């Protein structure tokens, strides 16, 4: 979700929120977390159901989500064939889930559309708790929209090192929990600036045109993406696992 110069590549993962360039750094460093003061079982809710960073409901959702996205992409693909503006993505690296709780996934975006824009609508959510069961609240926007330009030959910009979009997050410290990022990609002919997009509109998107306000007239989504994971770095043998696609 972001566009960056090569010089700006260093330190991306320390950014909070969606790290521009297609770089969605959904979770900020733990120094940017805010922990609640209470840790009673009632206030921790499903705390007692955790298994290696997952609740039963989260685990079930992670199993089902790839199938739901697959069905949506079939519909999006058919819509793309009709209007000539299909959108696909190709994984360039990852998705990786090291046991320190980090995550990294980089993709290129392709489209059969010409002379327009790819707009990606992204939503993120996370449940994080520290070793004492206190709720920890990540600081990141739950929804944002960002855009890449598509020229007359179908080239998508900006991009860097062969990829257009990067979803990633930093080490999670001594915490456990679960996170989900989902997105929908649209192809439009209207200049995003006319829809309220601007560089810095959604701070985490850095130098991409972006906004935190839902734009109108995006049409039918052509590509659905997701990434999800559960981790526990509070235990002697840390755990981190998840999936992403397409």
WOFENQUI-V719745 format. One record per residue. N is the residue number from 1. SS is DSSP state (alpha for helix, beta for strand, coil for the rest). PSI is psi in whole degrees, 0 to 359 (none if undefined). OMEGA is omega as a letter, one per 20 degrees, with the letter a starting at -180 (999 if undefined). Layout:
n = {N:N}
ss = {SS:SS}
psi = {PSI:PSI}
omega = {OMEGA:OMEGA}
This chain:
n = {1:2:3:4:5:6:7:8:9:10:11:12:13:14:15:16:17:18:19:20:21:22:23:24:25:26:27:28:29:30:31:32:33:34:35:36:37:38:39:40:41:42:43:44:45:46:47:48:49:50:51:52:53:54:55:56:57:58:59:60:61:62:63:64:65:66:67:68:69:70:71:72:73:74:75:76:77:78:79:80:81:82:83:84:85:86:87:88:89:90:91:92:93:94:95:96:97:98:99:100:101:102:103:104:105:106:107:108:109:110:111:112:113:114:115:116:117:118:119:120:121:122:123:124:125:126:127:128:129:130:131:132:133:134:135:136:137:138:139:140:141:142:143:144:145:146:147:148:149:150:151:152:153:154:155:156:157:158:159:160:161:162:163:164:165:166:167:168:169:170:171:172:173:174:175:176:177:178:179:180:181:182:183:184:185:186:187:188:189:190:191:192:193:194:195:196:197:198:199:200:201:202:203:204:205:206:207:208:209:210:211:212:213:214:215:216:217:218:219:220:221:222:223:224:225:226:227:228:229:230:231:232:233:234:235:236:237:238:239:240:241:242:243:244:245:246}
ss = {coil:coil:beta:coil:coil:alpha:alpha:alpha:coil:coil:coil:alpha:alpha:alpha:coil:coil:coil:coil:coil:coil:coil:coil:beta:beta:beta:coil:coil:coil:coil:alpha:alpha:alpha:coil:beta:beta:coil:coil:coil:coil:coil:alpha:alpha:alpha:alpha:alpha:alpha:alpha:alpha:alpha:coil:beta:coil:coil:beta:coil:alpha:alpha:alpha:alpha:alpha:alpha:alpha:alpha:alpha:alpha:alpha:alpha:alpha:alpha:alpha:alpha:alpha:alpha:alpha:alpha:alpha:alpha:alpha:alpha:alpha:alpha:alpha:alpha:coil:coil:coil:beta:beta:beta:beta:beta:beta:beta:beta:beta:beta:coil:coil:coil:coil:coil:coil:beta:beta:beta:beta:beta:beta:beta:beta:beta:coil:coil:coil:coil:beta:beta:beta:beta:beta:beta:beta:beta:beta:beta:beta:beta:beta:beta:beta:coil:coil:coil:coil:beta:beta:beta:coil:coil:coil:coil:coil:beta:beta:beta:beta:beta:beta:beta:beta:coil:coil:coil:coil:coil:beta:beta:coil:coil:beta:coil:coil:beta:coil:beta:beta:beta:beta:beta:coil:coil:coil:coil:coil:beta:beta:beta:beta:beta:beta:beta:beta:beta:beta:beta:beta:beta:beta:coil:coil:coil:alpha:alpha:alpha:alpha:coil:coil:beta:beta:coil:coil:coil:alpha:alpha:alpha:beta:coil:coil:beta:beta:beta:coil:coil:coil:coil:coil:coil:coil:coil:coil:coil:coil:beta:beta:beta:beta:beta:beta:beta:beta:beta:beta:coil:coil:coil:coil:coil:coil:beta:beta:beta:beta:beta:beta:beta:coil}
psi = {33:159:132:156:159:326:336:357:320:133:5:317:349:357:149:155:201:120:70:207:23:16:101:92:86:330:127:168:158:341:342:4:154:118:142:160:349:148:27:156:323:315:336:353:248:14:319:352:358:139:105:48:0:146:167:318:320:318:317:318:320:329:320:326:317:324:320:315:322:317:319:322:332:316:316:322:320:320:322:325:326:313:2:21:63:155:134:167:152:124:129:330:152:197:138:142:71:158:356:1:357:168:143:130:125:134:157:154:135:151:150:356:158:146:61:213:143:124:127:123:123:138:141:147:153:146:121:135:147:183:340:3:6:140:136:130:105:145:99:153:136:336:140:162:138:158:145:142:145:123:187:345:2:6:132:125:154:167:166:134:35:0:155:331:136:124:129:160:161:180:146:5:202:79:173:156:205:145:156:133:130:153:158:133:134:155:126:159:339:135:123:333:329:347:9:4:146:158:125:1:319:104:317:343:0:240:12:150:130:168:156:359:129:122:155:158:27:339:214:132:135:341:134:130:158:157:146:154:159:143:162:105:18:353:162:323:90:151:140:124:157:193:165:153:169:none}
omega = {r:r:a:r:r:a:a:a:a:r:a:a:r:r:r:r:a:a:r:a:a:a:a:r:a:a:r:r:a:r:r:r:r:a:r:a:a:r:r:a:a:a:r:r:a:a:a:a:a:r:r:r:a:r:r:a:r:r:r:r:a:r:a:a:r:r:r:r:r:r:r:a:r:r:r:r:r:r:r:r:a:a:r:a:r:r:r:r:r:r:r:r:a:j:a:a:r:a:r:r:a:r:r:a:a:a:r:r:r:r:r:r:a:r:a:a:r:r:r:r:a:r:r:r:a:r:a:r:r:a:r:r:r:r:r:a:r:r:r:r:a:r:r:r:a:a:r:r:r:a:a:r:r:r:a:r:j:r:a:r:r:r:r:a:r:r:a:r:a:r:a:a:r:a:r:r:a:r:r:r:r:r:r:a:a:r:a:r:a:r:a:r:r:r:r:r:r:r:a:r:r:a:a:a:r:a:r:r:a:r:r:a:a:r:r:r:r:r:a:r:a:a:r:a:r:r:a:r:r:a:r:r:r:a:a:r:a:a:r:a:r:r:a:r:i:999}
